[in-house]
Amino acid sequence: MMKVIRFTAITMTAHVGCSKRIVEGHAKCQYIANFDDVVTNTKSSNDFIEIRETLNEVVEKIQRIRQDKKSNLKAMSKKENRSKTLQTLYLCLEKYTSVIITKKEQQQAQLLLPKALSVPVDNIQVELQHTIENESHVRGCCILTDDIMVFTYSALYKVTVVKQDGSVDFSLSVTAAYGVAYNDEVNTIAISSWWYGDGNQITIIDLTQRKLKKTFSPSGQTSGIAATNKTLLYYINNNAIKAMDLSNESTREISP
């Protein structure tokens, strides 16, 4: 603890030239100390200025560190929030993707991607569900959505649409009806024609309207046939495989 320096006015005036004599004259006073001894270890004003500048630099650096830390915390918080948002969005998409699929797409998926069998093939039990009486030899058949079936009878010049329970929905007359292909995009079927010397056409049937929509002349009898939304593929017997663009009815030959 630093001693308190006390001088009486009379003492300072009488002994201003020698501080040691003041101390000697007050040797018994416990509050008196030699002034030279007190200031021996004190720093000059320049040292104090340097220390103050150093402290100011330290304070500035501490403030900068705090500011940088706040900025980093904000950036990390934003990044974490974005990550949580993306994760939530991904989970939502994963959960509801199957719900967004339309009924028609579900039916297509069921046709194109059958479920994997969970039991060996040898253990599968086959069960008869329906027996459909044929009117004649069936040349072509096709299963549509909702288990609706289409049968073609070349000898009868007939196309029959059968419901799921086996009852006839409707029938249409088509010359030498042979192959059948379903276009689910527009709900139509394309019928090729071939029966002995008869058949030189491809018939498009509108299933919604239940009537003939259009007839093409492929310059020959046709058997195999397939359809998509904009293209019709068919085989002209003993000739070639052709593709027809249904938007403009132009045709081109497909090399085997």
C-alpha positions in Angstrom: 0.0 0.0 0.0 1.3 3.4 -1.0 2.1 5.8 2.0 0.4 9.1 2.1 2.7 12.0 1.8 1.8 14.9 4.1 3.7 18.1 4.5 2.8 21.1 6.7 2.9 24.4 5.0 5.6 25.6 7.3 7.8 22.5 6.7 7.5 22.8 2.8 8.4 26.5 3.0 11.4 26.0 5.4 12.8 22.9 3.7 11.9 23.1 0.0 15.4 22.6 -1.0 16.0 19.2 0.7 13.3 16.6 1.1 15.5 14.2 3.0 15.7 16.7 6.0 12.0 16.8 6.1 11.8 13.1 6.4 14.6 13.1 9.0 12.8 15.8 11.0 9.7 13.6 11.0 11.4 10.3 11.5 8.8 9.2 14.1 5.8 10.1 11.8 4.5 6.9 10.2 2.8 8.8 7.3 5.9 10.5 6.0 8.0 9.1 3.1 10.8 10.2 1.0 9.5 11.8 -2.2 12.5 10.6 -4.2 11.8 7.1 -3.1 8.1 7.4 -4.1 8.8 8.6 -7.7 11.8 6.3 -8.3 9.7 3.5 -10.0 7.2 5.8 -11.7 7.0 5.9 -15.6 7.5 9.0 -17.6 4.6 10.6 -19.5 5.8 9.0 -22.8 5.6 5.5 -21.3 2.0 6.2 -20.2 1.1 7.4 -23.7 2.5 4.2 -25.2 0.7 2.1 -22.7 -2.6 3.9 -23.4 -2.2 3.5 -27.1 -1.5 -0.2 -26.7 -4.6 -0.6 -24.5 -6.6 1.2 -27.2 -5.3 -1.2 -29.8 -6.2 -4.1 -27.6 -9.7 -2.7 -27.1 -10.2 -2.2 -30.8 -9.1 -5.7 -31.5 -11.4 -7.1 -28.9 -14.3 -5.2 -30.4 -13.4 -6.4 -33.9 -13.3 -10.0 -32.6 -16.7 -9.6 -31.0 -18.1 -8.1 -34.2 -16.6 -10.9 -36.3 -18.0 -13.5 -33.9 -21.5 -11.9 -34.2 -21.2 -11.9 -38.0 -20.1 -15.5 -38.1 -23.0 -16.5 -35.8 -25.5 -14.8 -38.0 -24.1 -16.5 -41.1 -24.1 -19.9 -39.4 -27.7 -19.2 -38.3 -28.8 -18.3 -41.8 -27.0 -21.4 -43.2 -28.6 -23.6 -40.6 -32.1 -22.2 -41.4 -31.6 -22.8 -45.1 -30.5 -26.3 -44.4 -33.5 -27.0 -42.3 -35.8 -25.4 -44.9 -34.3 -27.6 -47.7 -34.6 -30.7 -45.5 -38.2 -29.9 -44.7 -39.0 -29.3 -48.4 -37.3 -32.6 -49.3 -39.3 -34.6 -46.8 -42.5 -32.9 -48.0 -41.8 -33.8 -51.6 -40.8 -37.3 -50.7 -44.1 -37.7 -48.7 -46.5 -36.2 -51.1 -45.1 -37.1 -54.5 -47.2 -40.2 -54.8 -50.3 -38.1 -53.8 -49.7 -35.6 -56.6 -49.7 -38.3 -59.3 -53.0 -38.3 -61.2 -55.2 -41.2 -61.4 -54.2 -41.9 -65.0 -50.5 -41.8 -64.1 -51.2 -44.2 -61.3 -52.8 -46.6 -63.7 -49.9 -46.3 -66.1 -47.5 -46.9 -63.2 -49.4 -50.0 -62.3 -49.2 -51.3 -65.8 -45.5 -50.4 -66.4 -44.1 -51.1 -62.9 -45.7 -54.2 -61.4 -45.1 -54.8 -57.8 -42.2 -57.2 -56.9 -43.3 -60.6 -55.9 -42.8 -61.3 -52.3 -43.3 -65.1 -52.7 -41.7 -67.6 -55.1 -43.4 -68.2 -58.4 -43.9 -71.8 -57.5 -46.1 -70.8 -54.5 -48.4 -68.5 -56.5 -52.0 -69.8 -56.6 -53.9 -69.1 -59.8 -57.6 -68.4 -59.3 -60.2 -68.2 -62.1 -62.2 -65.0 -61.9 -64.3 -64.8 -65.1 -65.1 -66.9 -68.1 -66.0 -64.9 -71.3 -67.9 -66.7 -74.0 -66.4 -66.0 -77.4 -68.6 -65.4 -80.4 -65.9 -66.6 -82.8 -62.1 -66.9 -83.1 -60.5 -64.0 -81.3 -57.8 -62.4 -83.3 -56.8 -59.5 -81.1 -57.3 -58.5 -77.5 -56.3 -55.7 -75.2 -56.8 -54.8 -71.5 -57.6 -51.2 -70.9 -57.8 -49.2 -67.6 -60.3 -50.3 -65.0 -59.9 -53.9 -66.4 -62.0 -53.2 -69.4 -61.2 -55.6 -72.3 -61.4 -55.3 -76.1 -61.7 -58.3 -78.4 -61.5 -58.3 -82.2 -63.3 -60.9 -84.4 -62.0 -61.0 -88.0 -64.6 -63.4 -89.3 -67.4 -61.4 -87.8 -66.1 -58.0 -88.8 -66.6 -56.9 -85.2 -65.0 -55.3 -82.2 -66.4 -55.9 -78.8 -65.7 -53.9 -75.6 -66.3 -56.0 -72.4 -66.7 -54.7 -68.8 -64.8 -56.0 -65.8 -67.6 -58.4 -64.8 -67.5 -60.0 -68.3 -70.7 -58.4 -69.7 -70.5 -56.6 -73.1 -70.3 -52.8 -72.9 -70.7 -52.1 -76.7 -69.8 -53.5 -80.1 -68.9 -51.9 -83.4 -68.6 -53.2 -86.9 -65.1 -53.1 -88.3 -64.1 -54.8 -91.6 -61.7 -57.8 -90.9 -60.9 -56.5 -87.4 -57.5 -58.1 -86.4 -55.0 -56.4 -84.1 -55.8 -53.8 -81.5 -53.7 -51.1 -79.8 -54.8 -48.8 -77.0 -53.8 -45.1 -76.8 -54.5 -44.1 -73.2 -53.6 -40.4 -73.9 -56.7 -39.8 -76.0 -58.7 -42.9 -74.9 -58.9 -44.5 -78.4 -58.1 -47.9 -79.9 -56.6 -48.6 -83.3 -57.7 -51.7 -85.2 -55.8 -53.3 -88.0 -57.6 -55.5 -90.6 -56.8 -58.8 -92.2 -59.1 -61.6 -93.1 -58.3 -63.6 -96.2 -58.7 -61.2 -99.1 -60.5 -58.6 -97.1 -59.1 -55.8 -95.0 -57.2 -52.7 -96.3 -57.7 -50.2 -93.6 -56.8 -49.1 -90.0 -59.8 -47.9 -87.9 -59.6 -45.5 -84.9 -62.4 -46.0 -82.4 -63.2 -43.3 -79.8 -64.0 -45.2 -76.6 -65.5 -42.1 -74.9 -68.0 -41.5 -77.7 -68.3 -45.2 -78.5 -68.0 -44.7 -82.2 -65.7 -44.8 -85.2 -63.5 -41.8 -85.3 -61.3 -42.1 -88.4 -60.2 -44.7 -91.0 -56.8 -44.9 -92.8 -55.8 -46.7 -95.9 -52.3 -48.2 -95.5 -52.2 -49.8 -99.0 -52.3 -53.3 -97.7 -53.6 -55.8 -95.1 -52.3 -55.1 -91.6 -51.8 -57.4 -88.7 -49.5 -56.2 -85.9 -50.2 -52.7 -84.6 -49.1 -50.4 -81.7 -50.1 -46.8 -80.8 -48.8 -43.8 -78.8 -50.2 -40.3 -78.4 -48.8 -39.1 -81.8 -47.5 -42.1 -83.6 -49.2 -45.3 -85.0 -47.0 -48.3 -85.8 -48.3 -51.1 -88.0 -47.1 -54.0 -90.1 -48.3 -54.3 -93.7 -48.3 -58.0 -94.4 -45.4 -59.2 -96.5 -44.3 -55.6 -97.0 -42.9 -53.4 -94.3 -43.3 -51.8 -90.9 -44.5 -48.2 -91.1 -45.0 -45.3 -88.7 -47.7 -42.8 -89.1 -47.6 -39.3 -87.5 -51.2 -38.9 -86.3 -51.0 -35.1 -86.3 -50.6 -34.9 -90.1 -51.0 -38.5 -91.2 -47.6 -38.6 -92.9 -45.9 -42.1 -93.0 -42.4 -43.4 -93.0 -41.0 -46.9 -93.3 -39.2 -48.5 -90.3 -36.2 -50.7 -91.2 -36.3 -54.0 -89.4 
